[in-house]
Amino acid sequence: MKITPEELADNGYVLIDNLEHKELIPFVRTYLKKRTPILLLYTFCNAVIIGIIIYWFWKNYGTDSFNLDNALTHFSYGIVLAFGLIPIHEYIHVLAYKSQGAKNTSYDANLKKFYFMAIADKFVANKKELRIAALAPFIVITTTLIILSFFTSQLWTFTVFGVLLTHTAFSSGDFGILRH
């Protein structure tokens, strides 16, 4: 938006509430419980991924080495690998914030409550800028994983699907922050 937080009042904005960075997770959780178009999209994405996983399992079960044990093992690999995407995910947030004009970016994490966040301190974002910063990691990583799934074997595709489902679950806060 090209204005500072201090200039908001001078530009006709009214402060309704003040939210510290550490209060972001309870704020987002409140909106994750409401039915909004963006959260319906998030739910739809999860349902599609689950549907693809079920279809892929059903289609490939019993072919070559694709049995229940191997499929669950490879799917578990995907869940574990998704944890390795957390720093990349947050870095993409920072790149997206910077692409929208943010100057001071940083990271925060709470391992006890298991949340991670990229922060653009003193950056005033309009709706479009926030949407870009919030959804960039989901779009980039999801697209990359879908493309990757076309170049892997049956079992490793199941690993990619495990990463995809877990990463999508981890992205709930990004969708929740958008609210509308």
N, C-alpha and C positions, 0 to 999 in steps of 0.2 A: 504493500500500500504506500510505501515511501514516506510514512510518517512515523514518528517515535511515540512510545507510550505517553510521554509527557504532552504531546501535541493532540492527543485524542479529544480532550475536552474542547480545545480551541476549534476543532473541526466538526463539532456538533454531536460527538459521541458522549453518552452518559454511562458512568461506571455503575453497573448493576451489582457486581460481586467481584471479589478479589480472590484469586486462586494461586496458591503457592505450588511450585513444581511437585513437591511431595504429596500434595492433595489431589493430584491428577488421577490416580488410579481409582479412588472412591467415586470421583466425578464421572469417570468413564463407565464404571460398573453400573451406575444409576441409569445411564442411557442405553446400556446393552440390554436392559430389561424392557425397553420400550419398542413398540413396532413402528419403525420408520422405514422409508424406502431404502436407505443405505443398508440398514440392518437386514431387511428382507433380501437384498442382493447378497449380503454376506451369508445368510442362511441358505440361499439358493446355490451359491458357490460350494458350500460344504456338502449339500445334498448331491450336486453333480459329481463331485469328487468321490463321494461314497458310492454313488451309482456306478461310476467308472471302475472303481476297485472291485465291486461285486461282479460286474460284467467281466472284467479281465480275469478274475479268479475262475469264474464259471466257464469262460471260453477256453482257458488254458489248462484247467485242472486235468491231470492224468496224461498230459503230453510231455514228452521228454522227461526231464527231472522235475517237472512242476507238480509237486504233491503238497499236501497240507504242511508238513514239516518244513520243507524248503521255502514255501511261500511265506509262512509265518516268520521264518528266520530272516528272509530278505526284507519283509515288511518292517520287522524290528530294526534292521540296519537303517532303514529310512527314518524311523523315529529318532534314532540316535544321531544320525547325520544332520537332522533338522536343527539340533542344538548348536551345531557348528555354524549354522547360517545366522545365528543371532547377531554377531558382530557385523557381518556383511549387511544384514537387514538394517541395522541402526546406521551404518555408514551411508547406505542409500538414502535414508531419511535426511542425513546431514547434507549430502550432495543436492537433494531436492530442495531443502531449505535454502542452501546457498544459491541455487539456480533461480530462486524467487527473490533474492536480495538480502538474505540474512547474513550478518557479518560475524556475530559471536555465537558459535555453536559448540556444544559439548555433549557429553553422555552422562547418564546416571543409571544406576542399577541398584536393586534391592534383592539380593540373593535369598534372603529369608522369605520374602513374599513372591519371589520369582517374577520380577518385572524389570524391564530394560526400557530406556527411552533416550531419544535424541532430543536435545534442547536447543532452541534458537532464542537465546536470551535477548530481551528487549526488541524482538522482531514482531511487528504488527502485521498479521496476515489477513487478507480478505478471504472470502469463502473459496474462491478458485485457488489461491495460493496454498491454503490449508489443505484442500483436497489433493493437490499435487504432492505436497510434502507427506501427507498421511498415506496415500495409496501407492506412491512410487515403489516402495519395496515389494509390496504384494504383487503389483503388475510385473515388475522386472523379474522377480524370482519365479513367480508362477509361469510366466511365458518361457523362461529359460528351462524350467523343469518339464514343461509340456513338450518343448522341442527336443530336449534330451531323451524323453521317453520313446521317441521314434528311432533312436540310435542305440538302444540297449536290448539285451536279450530278454526273454520272457521274465525270468526271475529278477533281473536287475531293473526292469521296468516296474516290477512290483516294489522294489526298493525306492525308486523315484516316486511312486505313488504314496509310499509311506512318508517320504520327505514332504511331498505336496500337501497331504492331509494335515500333518503336524504343523507345517509352516502356516497353513491357512488358519488353524486353530490358534496359533500364536499371534496371528494378525488381528484378533478380535478387538484389541484396544485401538488399533488404527481405524477400524470401521466405527467403533463406539465414539471416538472423539469427533467424528463428523456429524453425528446426530441427525442430520436431515438428508 
